[in-house]
Amino acid sequence: MSAHHQVVKRSLNDAVMSSNLVAAGTGIEGSDSNQLKNPLGIFVDVNLDLYVADCQNHRVQLFQLGESNAITVAGYTSLNPTITLACPSGIILDAEKYLFIVNYFNHRIFGSSLNGFRCLVGCYGMGSQSNQLRNPFSFSFDHFGNIFVTDQDNSRIQKFFLLKDSFALSFNQPKFGPTPIWDSNGITIANQSIVGSNPKAIFVSTNNTIYVANRDDNTVVMWQEESIDRTKIIRGNFTRPWSLFVTSNGDIYIGDGEKNGRVQKWIAETNIFVTVMNVDSSCYGLFVDINDTLYCSMYNHHQVTKRSLNDSLMTSTRVAGGTGINGSASNQLFNPTGIFVDVNLDLYVADCSNDRVQLFQLGKSNAITVAGNTSLNSTITLFCPSGIILDAEKYLFIVDNNNHRIVGSSLNGFRCLVGCYGMGSQSNQLKKPFSFSFDRSGNIFVTDQDNHRIQKFLLMKDSFALSFNRPKFCSTATWNSNGITFANQSIVGEYPVSIFVNANNTIYVANRDSNTIVMWQEKSVNPTKIISGNFKGPASLFVTSNGDIYIDDGYEDGRVQRWIAATKTFVTVMNVNSFCTGLFVDINNTLYCSMSDYHRVVKRSLNDSLMTSTRVAGGTGISGSASNQLNSPVGIFVDVNLDLYVVDYDNERVQLFQSGESNGITVAGRASLNPTITLNYPTGIILDAEKYLFIVDNNNHRIVGSSLNGFRCLVGCYGEGSQSNQLSGPFSFSFDRSGNMFVTDQENHRIQKFQYYEESCGKFRIIE
């Protein structure tokens, strides 16, 4: 009852005609969860849950059986981002409970799927053409899936056919795990003799055919899957193309705007070229969406234009993003390059000279910055992004042209994927990469422009599994304040400083008295293994997923050693000129050493055979408190984004050096921008699954942790001492799989275990 702002119901099995009951709404218009405003279409599923098109609140409400308060499942005030509605009037759920909605004032029908909402029919604005609607009110499916719509103000019923061969993507959108990694060393699959100088455009189809535009001889070069040699060369009358796109039927769209002012289509069936779009500049990016609409990114005109390929009029080009005047406002672009259109018809633009990626949602002229400069959420610093792809989970992968790398996002944020070793021509370097494409195995193919080559980076089949535990805690997580002495001086020696608990709960402690590594398997009370070596007084250790142990041996011997689990032998993996008070191996197999005496953190790729390849990761080597300096750094932690966290001991702070940055940000302790916690010579650090900090506050004899509610003391909160609820000079710690905390209680010469109270949080999980 639209005028009464209510839905009523009556059992047809009840003979009493006056037996109406209220199903939803209070009868008073409003936008609270128990109210409606001019409800229209309704749908009740087999669970007797009621869906209501709440027209004047521009939302769809779900009233679960027996509930008077609704959940907004689409439109205005929905908890999860869905779609903007303007008076929804009709609603149907399909067999998978996906929503299909008549959007009355937007003159179209929307549908949801695994990929979110998108426009289905009426996507070309209000009107009376066959592809338009005008105030549609309701709709229904027939058993073939065709849509019948009451096109109210056109006074007609429209039928829209379900295409039997629904659009199949022509490119690969792999679904990756949480921390996929690629071999940092690329393979050159084509050099300048094949692809010409400064190659720009590449496309890998779903059958793994590779297409590259050779701008020198104006050809498209093709390789079939697994072919070493070119299998086809297509010649045309295009000139120095910047972009190409291939559709599922093998047709190739190629930018020919620089001299000829057009986009051409090579028809695979007939081997001929036709003009499909007129443009007045080069297209630095081309894309064909699921509705057969062609997009051109016009770098010099600061605009993205589009044209339906189903429209016979060549003059039907429209603006998809940008005003045509360069600028940084939300409706402007400045030298747009690569583009990507998802199945919801949302347009992503690599906005090169604004150093950002813009998202123009369907029908919107104002964009949202989703990566780079001015993004609302902290993402990554970009320097002229030039290419972009979304994976199956809608995570962004970006060619960061002037930073000579490819970056990608995941559940853990952005990080460098390939080209992470600076500009150059080595196999692990890129120089002005322009575009890229995935094959169906997830390997990356890159146009390495200024190296005049195509590089292939292999997806590692065993993508990096973290070797340590990163529990996910709630904000009220609590540990037993009374620790259990897990090991005493007779086992771990005097002043133990290093401990590591791996993902299968094996515990490793360095005994500095006997120069051994003591190991306990899960649930073992006594040590199950003792590894002797020729290291002396180790200050730190780190264990990788394959069981290899990296151990500090810098004080006398000037090195870091690796104990190889498979052969039970030691090898030197890094030369240092002091002991390492912290060691870490990141997801790219790079080893970090925190050199307290030299006030810096150094790193070396373990994939590099040169032992002299050590580089500075943080600090200048001169003690100080400036943002680029450290003063006796100790514990370190590197996250999956390759951001480095350093416990800056004498500065009583924790510094974050973001990937590629030499200036640190203070995230805890003295001089931090946001109020955090006072630290007194901190020594150890771990990030949990939510990137909250856990810190060993050495001279305050405690472990502190952060959460949604800020920092607080977790264990050792009763002052310095040797009681079970006290610590004395703790140095490092580690979590086991259950969230229990193991601490090197240095001056008490023991290892303390503090049990995590699971009931304080309910369930939590380990991030694998």
Sequence and secondary structure as in RCSB ss.txt:
>XXXX:A:sequence
MSAHHQVVKRSLNDAVMSSNLVAAGTGIEGSDSNQLKNPLGIFVDVNLDLYVADCQNHRVQLFQLGESNAITVAG
YTSLNPTITLACPSGIILDAEKYLFIVNYFNHRIFGSSLNGFRCLVGCYGMGSQSNQLRNPFSFSFDHFGNIFVT
DQDNSRIQKFFLLKDSFALSFNQPKFGPTPIWDSNGITIANQSIVGSNPKAIFVSTNNTIYVANRDDNTVVMWQE
ESIDRTKIIRGNFTRPWSLFVTSNGDIYIGDGEKNGRVQKWIAETNIFVTVMNVDSSCYGLFVDINDTLYCSMYN
HHQVTKRSLNDSLMTSTRVAGGTGINGSASNQLFNPTGIFVDVNLDLYVADCSNDRVQLFQLGKSNAITVAGNTS
LNSTITLFCPSGIILDAEKYLFIVDNNNHRIVGSSLNGFRCLVGCYGMGSQSNQLKKPFSFSFDRSGNIFVTDQD
NHRIQKFLLMKDSFALSFNRPKFCSTATWNSNGITFANQSIVGEYPVSIFVNANNTIYVANRDSNTIVMWQEKSV
NPTKIISGNFKGPASLFVTSNGDIYIDDGYEDGRVQRWIAATKTFVTVMNVNSFCTGLFVDINNTLYCSMSDYHR
VVKRSLNDSLMTSTRVAGGTGISGSASNQLNSPVGIFVDVNLDLYVVDYDNERVQLFQSGESNGITVAGRASLNP
TITLNYPTGIILDAEKYLFIVDNNNHRIVGSSLNGFRCLVGCYGEGSQSNQLSGPFSFSFDRSGNMFVTDQENHR
IQKFQYYEESCGKFRIIE
>XXXX:A:secstr
 GGGT EEE  TT   TT  EEEE  SS   STT  SSEEEEEE TT  EEEEEGGGTEEEEE TT SS EEEEE
TT SS     SSEEEEEE TT  EEEEEGGGTEEEEEETTEEEEEE TT BSSSTT BSSEEEEEE TT  EEEE
EGGGTEEEEE   SS    SB      SS  B SS EEEE HHHH SS   EEEBTT  EEEEETTTTEEEEE T
T SS  EEEE S  S   EEE TTS EEEEEHHHH EEEEEETTTTEEEEEEE SS EEEEEE TTSEEEEEEGG
GTEEEEEETT   TT  EEEE  SS   STT  SSEEEEEE TT  EEEEEGGGTEEEEE TT SS EEEEETT 
SS     SSEEEEEE TT  EEEEEGGGTEEEEEETTEEEEEE TT BSSSTT BSSEEEEEE TT  EEEEEGG
GTEEEEE B SS    SB  B   TT EE SS EEEE HHHH SS   EEEBTT  EEEEETTTTEEEEE TT S
S SEEEE S  S   EEE TTS EEEEE TTT EEEEEETTTTEEEEEEE SS  SEEEE TTSEEEEEEGGGTE
EEEEETT   TT  EEEE  SS   STT  SSEEEEEE TT  EEEEEGGGTEEEEE TT SS EEEEETT SS 
    SS  EEEE TT  EEEEEGGGTEEEEEETTEEEEEE TT BSSSTT BSSEEEEEE TTS EEEEEGGGTE
EEEE EEGGGTS   B  
